[in-house]
Amino acid sequence: MSTGLLPPVTPDVLADAVEQLSARLRKKLDAAIAGCADRAAAAADGSVEVLFGEDATVTLRPGPSGTVTHADQAACTCLLAPRCLHRAAVLGAAPLADGEDDTCGAHAPVADEAAGPGAGPDTESGSDTGADPGEASPADSPANTGSGQPVEASARDPRRTTGAARDQAGAGPAEAGAPPVLTTAQVRAAEALWAAAAEALSAGVTAGGAVVQAELLRAAHTARLAGLPRAEAAALRVVRGLRAAREQSREQRLGDLTEAFRELLAGAASLSSGSADAGAAGSARRVYEQGGSLRVYGLCREPVLSATGYAGVTTHLIGSDGSGYTVSDVRPGGLARVKGAGSASVALGGAVLDHAGLARGGLRIVGATVSADGRLGAGRGVSATPLRGVDWSEEPAAALFARPVREAMAAVLADGAPGAGEPGGTQTHLLGCDVEVLGAAGDCVVVRVAGEGPLLRLRPAHLHPELPHAAGLRRIAQHPGLALRVLGRPDLDRAATLRPLAVGPVPGASATLRLPDGWKGRADLGYDRLQGEHFPGGTAGSPGSGPVATGPDPLADAPLWRVRRLLETGVAGGRRAVAEAGHGTDSASLVTRLTRAGLGGAAHLAEALTAEAGRRPRDAFGRLTDASADGYARAWLASAVHLVAAERSLVAWSWS
């Protein structure tokens, strides 16, 4: 369903409209929503009207921001208004508004809080090209301590918060040295969010219509008021995923919605338990710490093209001490904005460089402000002057390629990898290595890490056909034996897979890339197009050469995919579908295969999930004695969390 002319609507307005409906009208809501967008028409005064026959017209009058933020901005002419089906249907057909609610996710721009007079706004959206490479790193960060501590000590530790930051997040006072705790209101909001999420999971996509979504939106709004922006953002991602799945949108993948449910339930469970500290609540604004004077050097540019309508570029930098930083320019737009942003001026302290120049140059920054995820602020007190860039063979960049890949990958996994595998993430999750090209295998390039290292698969960081990532890798695959220096982001969902952002020649190698002097020894695969003249002669493979072996794939060989299919079945068909999957030979086969593969924990949790899904105790009159979805949601979450941990362990092994 295309939303067409309908303006975005804030979640609380939609939740209120659905809540006012009678039980009889709620049953008709999904059918009423179906044709609303097609009947929308723009009025001369800027409002949008939707006609329901001759007796009812719904009018939406968005505010200056273009969003319907108040109930009185949506009116209907029928006698039941505002408790009418027409008004709720139009609001349900409109897109959900982006706002502070999504700042902790990877789908909307973030608002930044100054860390003193030098901090300024940053329009980075976090990321996601189908991620959602989704989504980017979290926007949460500590409040300004005013201490002028080094970035390593303050901006990197999300647990360092001041009393002002705790108050902003809704946390109460805490003793000196003790971690801030959640307030009673926050715990109750998290409990309500857990209950709504459990009901939505139990319903699944098939029964997760507008009423179920509205309950989740109501709980999300309560979480926002209680100061839990990260939880609210997770809830909104689930609602958007349910909408897209029910509309059979081409951009929606069931695996993405399953992951969104896991993140929402895990976060709500942690918060509602009362064991989490206030840092787990997140922050609705990115906070910048004073970073003092910095020298940063460009590594590469990365295009950002989000499925939620944001586009631009992120330039990855490295400090003289090896710390990672980013400068981003991501705003609403499409492919044209991605291409233009790659050569747009860098809005940082009056610097005269553009992103193309910064990716191969450097900056000396005075009065720098840095967020917890390494993003550089552009406030009034920041000044920057250009520096000569460093080659990848020079320090500090050379350290990225000197570290063994197994050690570097272990560090990524140990860090929890927030945002790893997503565009726009911080340099901390970039991995560099020297490889030898073996050839093509399907849509990936098989390479071997220099020094008898593991086999890796190089896959495009972005799959959009207008971006040169895939074309560059296809050219590289045609040159077996080519020595290549690669900088990219590990794919944590695939065995031994790296998504390269930039490539360069290996120092001292004869069969390596020959790049123009202006490229400064590296090619940004998202912007620079590799040509035949950039490759040495004698390395091109013959047209008849077949695909090469990719080596063992522990993820593909393990029967964990059966657990994932069971979890996704629950998301698609709800509790009833999982209960059906637990009957007959399918369930026994699942448990047997997992047990034989040594995955006894996964087998036990999958068996417990199917049993809980089918547990519907009834009294002597056939009435349910326990209609709660709490037990089912906990069983589903336990299996989902175990699956992620097991898959990450296999991914770590594949890099050895």
Secondary structure in CASP SS format (residue, H / E / C, confidence):
PFRMAT SS
TARGET T0000
AUTHOR 0000-0000-0000
METHOD secondary structure of the structure
MODEL  1
M C 1.00
S C 1.00
T C 1.00
G C 1.00
L C 1.00
L C 1.00
P C 1.00
P C 1.00
V E 1.00
T C 1.00
P H 1.00
D H 1.00
V H 1.00
L H 1.00
A H 1.00
D H 1.00
A H 1.00
V H 1.00
E H 1.00
Q C 1.00
L C 1.00
S C 1.00
A H 1.00
R H 1.00
L H 1.00
R H 1.00
K C 1.00
K C 1.00
L H 1.00
D H 1.00
A H 1.00
A H 1.00
I H 1.00
A C 1.00
G C 1.00
C C 1.00
A H 1.00
D H 1.00
R H 1.00
A E 1.00
A E 1.00
A E 1.00
A C 1.00
A C 1.00
D C 1.00
G C 1.00
S C 1.00
V E 1.00
E E 1.00
V E 1.00
L E 1.00
F E 1.00
G C 1.00
E C 1.00
D C 1.00
A E 1.00
T E 1.00
V E 1.00
T E 1.00
L E 1.00
R C 1.00
P C 1.00
G C 1.00
P C 1.00
S C 1.00
G C 1.00
T C 1.00
V E 1.00
T C 1.00
H C 1.00
A H 1.00
D H 1.00
Q H 1.00
A E 1.00
A E 1.00
C E 1.00
T C 1.00
C C 1.00
L C 1.00
L C 1.00
A C 1.00
P C 1.00
R C 1.00
C C 1.00
L H 1.00
H H 1.00
R H 1.00
A H 1.00
A H 1.00
V H 1.00
L H 1.00
G H 1.00
A H 1.00
A C 1.00
P C 1.00
L E 1.00
A C 1.00
D C 1.00
G C 1.00
E H 1.00
D H 1.00
D H 1.00
T C 1.00
C C 1.00
G C 1.00
A C 1.00
H E 1.00
A C 1.00
P C 1.00
V C 1.00
A E 1.00
D E 1.00
E E 1.00
A C 1.00
A C 1.00
G C 1.00
P C 1.00
G C 1.00
A C 1.00
G C 1.00
P C 1.00
D C 1.00
T C 1.00
E C 1.00
S C 1.00
G E 1.00
S C 1.00
D C 1.00
T C 1.00
G C 1.00
A C 1.00
D C 1.00
P C 1.00
G C 1.00
E C 1.00
A C 1.00
S C 1.00
P C 1.00
A C 1.00
D C 1.00
S C 1.00
P C 1.00
A C 1.00
N C 1.00
T C 1.00
G C 1.00
S C 1.00
G C 1.00
Q C 1.00
P C 1.00
V C 1.00
E C 1.00
A C 1.00
S C 1.00
A C 1.00
R C 1.00
D C 1.00
P C 1.00
R C 1.00
R C 1.00
T C 1.00
T C 1.00
G H 1.00
A H 1.00
A H 1.00
R H 1.00
D H 1.00
Q H 1.00
A C 1.00
G C 1.00
A C 1.00
G C 1.00
P C 1.00
A C 1.00
E C 1.00
A C 1.00
G C 1.00
A C 1.00
P C 1.00
P C 1.00
V E 1.00
L C 1.00
T C 1.00
T H 1.00
A H 1.00
Q H 1.00
V H 1.00
R H 1.00
A H 1.00
A H 1.00
E H 1.00
A H 1.00
L H 1.00
W H 1.00
A H 1.00
A H 1.00
A H 1.00
A H 1.00
E H 1.00
A H 1.00
L H 1.00
S H 1.00
A H 1.00
G H 1.00
V H 1.00
T H 1.00
A H 1.00
G C 1.00
G C 1.00
A H 1.00
V H 1.00
V H 1.00
Q H 1.00
A H 1.00
E H 1.00
L H 1.00
L H 1.00
R H 1.00
A H 1.00
A H 1.00
H H 1.00
T H 1.00
A H 1.00
R H 1.00
L H 1.00
A C 1.00
G C 1.00
L C 1.00
P H 1.00
R H 1.00
A H 1.00
E H 1.00
A H 1.00
A H 1.00
A H 1.00
L H 1.00
R H 1.00
V H 1.00
V H 1.00
R H 1.00
G H 1.00
L H 1.00
R H 1.00
A H 1.00
A H 1.00
R H 1.00
E C 1.00
Q C 1.00
S C 1.00
R C 1.00
E C 1.00
Q C 1.00
R C 1.00
L H 1.00
G H 1.00
D H 1.00
L H 1.00
T H 1.00
E H 1.00
A H 1.00
F H 1.00
R H 1.00
E H 1.00
L H 1.00
L H 1.00
A H 1.00
G H 1.00
A H 1.00
A H 1.00
S H 1.00
L H 1.00
S H 1.00
S C 1.00
G C 1.00
S C 1.00
A C 1.00
D E 1.00
A H 1.00
G H 1.00
A H 1.00
A H 1.00
G C 1.00
S C 1.00
A C 1.00
R E 1.00
R E 1.00
V E 1.00
Y E 1.00
E E 1.00
Q E 1.00
G E 1.00
G E 1.00
S E 1.00
L E 1.00
R E 1.00
V E 1.00
Y E 1.00
G E 1.00
L E 1.00
C E 1.00
R E 1.00
E E 1.00
P E 1.00
V E 1.00
L E 1.00
S C 1.00
A C 1.00
T C 1.00
G C 1.00
Y E 1.00
A E 1.00
G E 1.00
V E 1.00
T E 1.00
T E 1.00
H E 1.00
L E 1.00
I E 1.00
G E 1.00
S C 1.00
D C 1.00
G C 1.00
S C 1.00
G E 1.00
Y E 1.00
T E 1.00
V E 1.00
S E 1.00
D E 1.00
V E 1.00
R E 1.00
P E 1.00
G C 1.00
G C 1.00
L H 1.00
A H 1.00
R H 1.00
V H 1.00
K H 1.00
G H 1.00
A H 1.00
G C 1.00
S C 1.00
A C 1.00
S E 1.00
V C 1.00
A C 1.00
L C 1.00
G C 1.00
G C 1.00
A C 1.00
V C 1.00
L C 1.00
D E 1.00
H H 1.00
A H 1.00
G H 1.00
L H 1.00
A H 1.00
R C 1.00
G C 1.00
G E 1.00
L E 1.00
R E 1.00
I E 1.00
V E 1.00
G E 1.00
A E 1.00
T E 1.00
V E 1.00
S E 1.00
A C 1.00
D C 1.00
G C 1.00
R E 1.00
L E 1.00
G C 1.00
A C 1.00
G C 1.00
R C 1.00
G C 1.00
V C 1.00
S E 1.00
A E 1.00
T E 1.00
P E 1.00
L E 1.00
R C 1.00
G C 1.00
V C 1.00
D C 1.00
W C 1.00
S C 1.00
E C 1.00
E C 1.00
P C 1.00
A C 1.00
A H 1.00
A H 1.00
L H 1.00
F H 1.00
A H 1.00
R C 1.00
P C 1.00
V H 1.00
R H 1.00
E H 1.00
A H 1.00
M H 1.00
A H 1.00
A H 1.00
V H 1.00
L H 1.00
A H 1.00
D C 1.00
G C 1.00
A C 1.00
P C 1.00
G C 1.00
A C 1.00
G C 1.00
E C 1.00
P C 1.00
G C 1.00
G C 1.00
T C 1.00
Q H 1.00
T H 1.00
H H 1.00
L C 1.00
L E 1.00
G E 1.00
C E 1.00
D E 1.00
V E 1.00
E E 1.00
V E 1.00
L E 1.00
G E 1.00
A E 1.00
A E 1.00
G C 1.00
D C 1.00
C E 1.00
V E 1.00
V E 1.00
V E 1.00
R E 1.00
V E 1.00
A C 1.00
G C 1.00
E C 1.00
G C 1.00
P C 1.00
L E 1.00
L E 1.00
R E 1.00
L E 1.00
R C 1.00
P C 1.00
A C 1.00
H C 1.00
L C 1.00
H C 1.00
P C 1.00
E C 1.00
L C 1.00
P C 1.00
H H 1.00
A H 1.00
A H 1.00
G H 1.00
L H 1.00
R H 1.00
R H 1.00
I H 1.00
A H 1.00
Q C 1.00
H C 1.00
P C 1.00
G C 1.00
L C 1.00
A E 1.00
L E 1.00
R E 1.00
V E 1.00
L E 1.00
G E 1.00
R E 1.00
P E 1.00
D C 1.00
L C 1.00
D C 1.00
R C 1.00
A C 1.00
A C 1.00
T E 1.00
L E 1.00
R E 1.00
P E 1.00
L E 1.00
A E 1.00
V E 1.00
G E 1.00
P C 1.00
V C 1.00
P C 1.00
G C 1.00
A C 1.00
S C 1.00
A C 1.00
T E 1.00
L C 1.00
R C 1.00
L C 1.00
P C 1.00
D H 1.00
G H 1.00
W H 1.00
K C 1.00
G C 1.00
R C 1.00
A E 1.00
D E 1.00
L C 1.00
G C 1.00
Y C 1.00
D C 1.00
R C 1.00
L C 1.00
Q C 1.00
G H 1.00
E H 1.00
H H 1.00
F C 1.00
P C 1.00
G C 1.00
G C 1.00
T C 1.00
A C 1.00
G C 1.00
S C 1.00
P C 1.00
G C 1.00
S C 1.00
G C 1.00
P C 1.00
V C 1.00
A C 1.00
T C 1.00
G C 1.00
P C 1.00
D C 1.00
P H 1.00
L H 1.00
A H 1.00
D H 1.00
A C 1.00
P C 1.00
L H 1.00
W H 1.00
R H 1.00
V H 1.00
R H 1.00
R H 1.00
L H 1.00
L H 1.00
E H 1.00
T H 1.00
G H 1.00
V H 1.00
A H 1.00
G H 1.00
G H 1.00
R H 1.00
R H 1.00
A H 1.00
V H 1.00
A H 1.00
E H 1.00
A H 1.00
G C 1.00
H C 1.00
G C 1.00
T H 1.00
D H 1.00
S H 1.00
A H 1.00
S H 1.00
L H 1.00
V H 1.00
T H 1.00
R H 1.00
L H 1.00
T H 1.00
R H 1.00
A C 1.00
G C 1.00
L C 1.00
G H 1.00
G H 1.00
A H 1.00
A H 1.00
H H 1.00
L H 1.00
A H 1.00
E H 1.00
A H 1.00
L H 1.00
T H 1.00
A H 1.00
E H 1.00
A H 1.00
G C 1.00
R C 1.00
R C 1.00
P C 1.00
R E 1.00
D C 1.00
A C 1.00
F C 1.00
G C 1.00
R C 1.00
L E 1.00
T C 1.00
D C 1.00
A C 1.00
S C 1.00
A C 1.00
D H 1.00
G H 1.00
Y H 1.00
A H 1.00
R H 1.00
A H 1.00
W H 1.00
L H 1.00
A H 1.00
S H 1.00
A H 1.00
V H 1.00
H H 1.00
L H 1.00
V H 1.00
A H 1.00
A H 1.00
E H 1.00
R H 1.00
S H 1.00
L H 1.00
V H 1.00
A H 1.00
W H 1.00
S H 1.00
W C 1.00
S C 1.00
END
